Amino acid sequence: MNVNQGPIPGQTSDLIAGINSLRKDLNAIILAHFYQVPEIQDIADFVGDSLALSQKAAETDAEVIVFAGVHFMAETAKILNPHKQVLLPDLEAGCSLADGCPPAEFREFVSQHPGHKVVSYINCSAETKAMSDVICTSSNAVKIVDSFPVDQPILFAPDRYLGQWVKKSLNRDMVLWPGSCEVHETFNEKKLVELKVNHPDAMVAAHPECPEAVLQHADHVGSTSSILSFARESDSRQIIVVTEPGILHQMQKENPNKELIPVPGADETCNCNECPYMRLNTLEKLYQCMAQRTPEILVDSDLAAKALTPINRMLELSR
């Protein structure tokens, strides 16, 4: 049954008031990723990276989970909470990494590597998760892979750049699925080096989904939460940020006296460094999905049960 939504608010303040009212009526929690637009981050109950959001989803007592992020994140929350309602403001908020790893093709890829343990980045579909031994995020990928004996062959999917970074960090060979994030792949070495030349005292913080040519110039490589921690702890007054610029909102709030310099995409005539899927969510859509209690994320129970095992293993290894 839909909540009585009343008149649709038109102003930001009215939308915020409406969302707050619905949050109370539904006993809902709003979870938002660091790549969401600032106004959604500011109204969320919790803002975090994929690992922290998964942990929060696993422990919440709320009856309704409103996920301001992308589809695989909301799907993971539903797998962790099969008896709760999970809402996503826009069903079209997908992920190029998840889309670039079709289940049928991945199943064939896995079958070609018998004896390999499958470690899948959380940026993938429930079907891919169900074929995995353990899930990881950029926060814990090195720890997850390192939990296996050194002689255990590993197949890592779907982000090859994250996989390459883990391989280099652990000096360990892995078979990599050839996927990538369409946003992080736009960052290139030339643009970064130009910024370093123009800001010689700046430190560089980069996400491991970036190509290896970019990461070799970084002073710090890590997840969004790790990049935020680096910015807080760094003595540098200038930080060049190589990830989706949505993170700058929280980073600037935490570091008001530091200059944060985002790296543009390869084509400076477009917003190629912004995730088009994350930006589909708006305050208006957030309000509407709560008022109408749709779009709702549903996952087949058998598939969810299979995907839950590797997710829970990740959560256990991350404690």
Residue, then its C-alpha position, 0 to 999 in steps of 0.5 A: m500500500n502506498v503512503n499518502q503522498g499529498p501534494i508533490p513538493g516543488q522546492t528543495s526545502d519542501l522535498i527535504a521536509g517530505i522525505n523526512s516525514l516519509r522516513k519517519d512514517l516508513n521506519a526507513i533508512i536512507l543509505a547513500h554512496f559518496y558519488q551521489v549528488p551533495e543534496i542526497q548525501d546531506i539528507a542520508d542517514f549514512v554515507g559510505d563506500s560499498l563496504a560500509l554500506s553493505q555493513k550498514a545494510a546488514e545491521t539496520d533495524a529499519e523496515v525499509i531501506v532506501f538505497a541512493g546508489v546504483h542497482f548492484m548496491a540495492e540488490t546487495a542490500k536486498i540479499l542481506n535483508p530478504h524480508k525488508q523492502v529495498l527501494l532504489p530511486d531510479l532502476e536505470a542506475g546501473c553499473s558498467l562493471a556489472d553490465g560488462c560481466p554477463p552471467a552466461e559469459f562469466r559462467e563459461f569463463v569460470s569453467q575454463h579455469p578449474g581449481h580457481k577460487v573466484v573473488s568478485y568485486i561487489n560491483c557485479s550482479a547477483e548472478t555473478k556473486a552467486m558464482s563466487d567464493v567470496i565478494c570484495t570491495s576496493s576497501n578490502a580486496v587485498k585482504i580478501v585475496d590474501s586470505f587464501p593460501v599463496d598456492q591457491p589459484i585465484l580468478f578475479a572479476p570483474d574489474r581488471y584494474l582493481g585486480q592488477w592493483v591487488k596483484k601488484s600489492l601482493n606480488r601474486d598472480m591472478v586470472l582477471w576478467p577483462g572488465s573496467c569502470e567506464v568512468h575511472e577508465t577515462f582518467n589518463e596519465k597525461k591529464l594527471v601529470e599536467l596537474k602535478v606539474n601545475h601543482p608541484d606540492a599537491m599529493v595525489a589520491a586515486h581509486p584502484e579502478c583507475p588504469e595502472a598508468v594513472l596509479q603509478h603517479a599516486d601517493h595514495v591508492g584506495s577506496t573512497s573511504s580510504i581517500l577521505s581518510f588520506a585527505r584528513e591525515s595528509d599535511s598537504r594543503q593541495i590534494i589531486v583527486v582521481t575518482e568520481p568527483g561526488i566524493l569532493h562534497q564530503m572531502q571539502k566538508e572535512n577539509p575546508n582549508k585544503e584545495l581539492i583538485p579533481v582530475p578531468g576525464a580525457d574529454e574535457t568537453c563533457n562530464c566524463n569523470e562523473c558516473p552517469y548512473m549515480r547521477l540519475n538519482t535526484l531528490e525528486k526521485l528519492y521522494q517519489c520512490m518513498a511516497q510510492r514505495t517503488p521501484e522496489i528491488l526484488v531478488d529470486s530467493d534461491l539466487a539470493a541464498k547462493a549470493l548471500t554466502p560469498i557476501n557473508r564471507m566478505l563481511e566476516l573477513s572484514r571484521 
